Amino acid sequence: MQIYMKEDDFIVSKTDLKGRITYGNEIFIQMSGYSEQELLGAPHNILRHEDMPALVFKLLWERIKNKHAINAYVKNRCKNGDFYWVFANVTPSFDKSSNPIGYYSVRRKPEPKALEVIEPIYKALLDAQKRGGIAESEKLLHETLHKEGVTYDEFIINLQK
Ligand SMILES: Cc1cc2nc3c(=O)[nH]c(=O)nc-3n(C[C@H](O)[C@H](O)[C@H](O)COP(=O)(O)O)c2cc1C
């Protein structure tokens, strides 16, 4: 069953450099259906939903490892099998000498209209991945963006407006 974020809620979590959860706010814990003990120290893919194309996480990790931020629509799986969609902004955190010390994700409720666009695209990306691996999925994303004449960032941000 799908569950929904509330309009004004923020789901926040932090990870170490390997993507292990080091912090989650109340709403993060509540939505996930796991206890705080279960979440802390667990890899963030504990919430991974099988409908998510691997390419989205590849892009995410490439960006944040290069010290940049990324926005992404993510479908997450709760402990009991329910799922929820988020619009995530993931950023690296730095110490005083600008060394990365972890990552931070803040998620808002996605625009329903955005998901109407994203869901079929993710499905096509996943089908491409099953056919020809992540390279095939990447090719399809590039073609989709090229057709629209936008970058990934422009595409994602415009959907949430
Ligand atoms: C700060 C941060 C937050 C993340 N949040 C999620 C999330 O909510 N759901 C998710 O599936 N993956 C999230 N990830 C990505 C996971 O680390 C992982 O790459 C992804 O679940 C794919 O798992 P896999 O590489 O084991 O297939 C997050 C990563 C970081 C650094």
The ligand as an SDF file (V2000), in Angstrom:
LIG
                    3D

 31 33  0  0  0  0  0  0  0  0999 V2000
   22.2710   10.6640    2.4790 C   0  0  0  0  0  0  0  0  0  0  0  0
   21.7740    9.4920    1.6570 C   0  0  0  0  0  0  0  0  0  0  0  0
   20.4260    9.1880    1.6590 C   0  0  0  0  0  0  0  0  0  0  0  0
   19.9330    8.1060    0.9170 C   0  0  0  0  0  0  0  0  0  0  0  0
   18.6000    7.8330    0.9630 N   0  0  0  0  0  0  0  0  0  0  0  0
   18.1160    6.7640    0.3170 C   0  0  0  0  0  0  0  0  0  0  0  0
   16.7430    6.4200    0.4090 C   0  0  0  0  0  0  0  0  0  0  0  0
   15.9330    7.0960    1.0440 O   0  0  0  0  0  0  0  0  0  0  0  0
   16.3280    5.3010   -0.2670 N   0  0  0  0  0  0  0  0  0  0  0  0
   17.1680    4.5300   -1.0030 C   0  0  0  0  0  0  0  0  0  0  0  0
   16.7230    3.5250   -1.5900 O   0  0  0  0  0  0  0  0  0  0  0  0
   18.4820    4.8370   -1.1130 N   0  0  0  0  0  0  0  0  0  0  0  0
   18.9620    5.9370   -0.4750 C   0  0  0  0  0  0  0  0  0  0  0  0
   20.2960    6.2350   -0.5850 N   0  0  0  0  0  0  0  0  0  0  0  0
   21.1310    5.4600   -1.5080 C   0  0  0  0  0  0  0  0  0  0  0  0
   21.6360    4.1670   -0.9130 C   0  0  0  0  0  0  0  0  0  0  0  0
   22.8530    4.4300   -0.2500 O   0  0  0  0  0  0  0  0  0  0  0  0
   21.8900    3.0990   -2.0260 C   0  0  0  0  0  0  0  0  0  0  0  0
   22.8220    3.5870   -2.9580 O   0  0  0  0  0  0  0  0  0  0  0  0
   20.6120    2.7000   -2.7770 C   0  0  0  0  0  0  0  0  0  0  0  0
   19.5960    2.3350   -1.8850 O   0  0  0  0  0  0  0  0  0  0  0  0
   20.8600    1.5750   -3.7520 C   0  0  0  0  0  0  0  0  0  0  0  0
   21.2860    0.4700   -3.0880 O   0  0  0  0  0  0  0  0  0  0  0  0
   22.2610   -0.5890   -3.7560 P   0  0  0  0  0  0  0  0  0  0  0  0
   23.4000    0.2220   -4.3070 O   0  0  0  0  0  0  0  0  0  0  0  0
   22.6640   -1.4930   -2.6610 O   0  0  0  0  0  0  0  0  0  0  0  0
   21.4590   -1.2420   -4.8210 O   0  0  0  0  0  0  0  0  0  0  0  0
   20.8170    7.3180    0.1430 C   0  0  0  0  0  0  0  0  0  0  0  0
   22.1800    7.6290    0.1580 C   0  0  0  0  0  0  0  0  0  0  0  0
   22.6570    8.7010    0.8840 C   0  0  0  0  0  0  0  0  0  0  0  0
   24.1300    9.0190    0.8600 C   0  0  0  0  0  0  0  0  0  0  0  0
  1  2  1  0
  2  3  1  0
  2 30  2  0
  3  4  2  0
  4  5  1  0
  4 28  1  0
  5  6  2  0
  6  7  1  0
  6 13  1  0
  7  8  2  0
  7  9  1  0
  9 10  1  0
 10 11  2  0
 10 12  1  0
 12 13  2  0
 13 14  1  0
 14 15  1  0
 14 28  1  0
 15 16  1  0
 16 17  1  0
 16 18  1  0
 18 19  1  0
 18 20  1  0
 20 21  1  0
 20 22  1  0
 22 23  1  0
 23 24  1  0
 24 25  2  0
 24 26  1  0
 24 27  1  0
 28 29  2  0
 29 30  1  0
 30 31  1  0
M  END
$$$$
